[in-house]
Amino acid sequence: MIRFEIPGEQVPMPRPIVTRDGRGHIPSKVHKYEQLVATQYKAAGGTVHGGPVAVTIAFWFQMAKSWPKYKKRDRKGMPKTDKPDLDNVVKTILDGLNKVAYEDDAQVYKIHAVKHWYDGEPLTIVQVEGAEEE
């Protein structure tokens, strides 16, 4: 089992931008975030799994600095139910781990993901576990 943290603002996977010639591309911000995910995984001692993989992800979203103290107090640790969509931020993490934690994200057989409000800097905590480790 490998557990690692990704500091900074979470980046959701957007719809591809289609150019006039019909080609689609993803913004460079997403690619940079995927590289950060891969780097953090490797730094934690992660290796490529050959079999089924379970992934657990906790997204801690920063509350706006302009929010009054009572609002921050009431929302701290509570589920975040607005944008970005959970599936879009999960997709960016899974794509960042592709070829790094597993050969293909089709190997991921179980995902547990949550979004919460946080009073500190934005943070994502990821745990990757091979089926044999469960």
N, C-alpha and C positions, 0 to 999 in steps of 0.2 A: 504494500500500500504506500502510495506517495501522496503527501499532503503539501500543498504550496499556496502561497498568496500572490495575488496580482494587484499591486497598488495602482491607484489612479482611477479615473472615470471609466466606467464600462462603455463598450462600444457595441451597439446592436448591429446585426447583419442587415443591411438595407436591400431593397430590391435592386437588381443590376441596372446600371445606367446604360441605355441602348443608344448607340450612335446612329447617324444617318445611314451608314452602310450595314446596319443590322447587328453589329457586334455589341456584346454586352461587357461591361467591366465594373469592378467593385472599387470604390474610392480608396486611395492610398492609406487613409486613416485606419481603415479596417485591416489592411495588410500589416501595418505597423503594430496594431494591437495583437494580431495573431502571432507575430514574431515575438512580442513580449510574453505571450502565453507560453510559447515553445521554450523561450529562454528561461523563464521561471521554473518550468517543469524540469528541464535539464539540470538547472542549478540545484534543485532539490534532490538530485540523484535518480531521476526517473529514467527508465529504459523502455524500449519498445516491447509491448505485449504481443504475443502471437495468437492468443485465444480471446475468449469473451472478456469484456471489460465493463465494470460498473463505474459510473461517474457521479459524484455528489458535488454540487456547486451552491455556494451561498453568496449572493450578491448583496453587498451593503452599500446602499445609495446615500450620498450625503444630502442632508437637509439644507435648504437654502439659508444662507447667512442672514438674509433679511427677515426670516421668520421670527415672530416674537417668541420669547422664552416659553410661554405656556403651550404654544403649538409644538415646539421642539420637544418639550417634556411629554406631551400627550402622544406624539408619534414615534418617539425613540423605541426601536426594537419592533415596532408594529409592521405588519405586512405592507409592502408597497404595491398598490393596485393600479397605478397609472403607467404611462409610457416610460421607458420602452417595454415592449411586450417581452415576456419571459422567454418565449421560444426564440426570439431574435438574438437575445444576449447569450443564450445557451448555444445557439448555432455558431457564433463567433468563437466561443471557447472550444467547442468540439472540432471546428476546422483548424484552430491553432494547434491542437494536439495531434492532428492527422500527420502520419509518418514520424511522429515523435513519441507518442504514448502508445500508438497502435498503428498498424499498417493502413487501415481504412476505418472511418467512423461507423461503418456498418457493423464492426465488432462490438460496438457499444450496445449492450442488451438491457441495461437498466440505467435510468437517469433520475436523480433526485435533485431538484433545484428549487430555491426559494429566493424571493426578493424582500429585503427589509430596509427600513429607514435607519440611518446611523448618524450620530452627532459628530463623528470624526471625518477624516478624509475618506473618499470612496475606496472600497476594498472588495476584492473578490477572493474567496477561499475555495480551492478546488481539491478534491480528493479523487485519485484514480486507483482503482483496485481490480486486479485480475480475478476472474471467477474462482480460481483455485485458492485465493487468499480469503474469500468470504467465509 
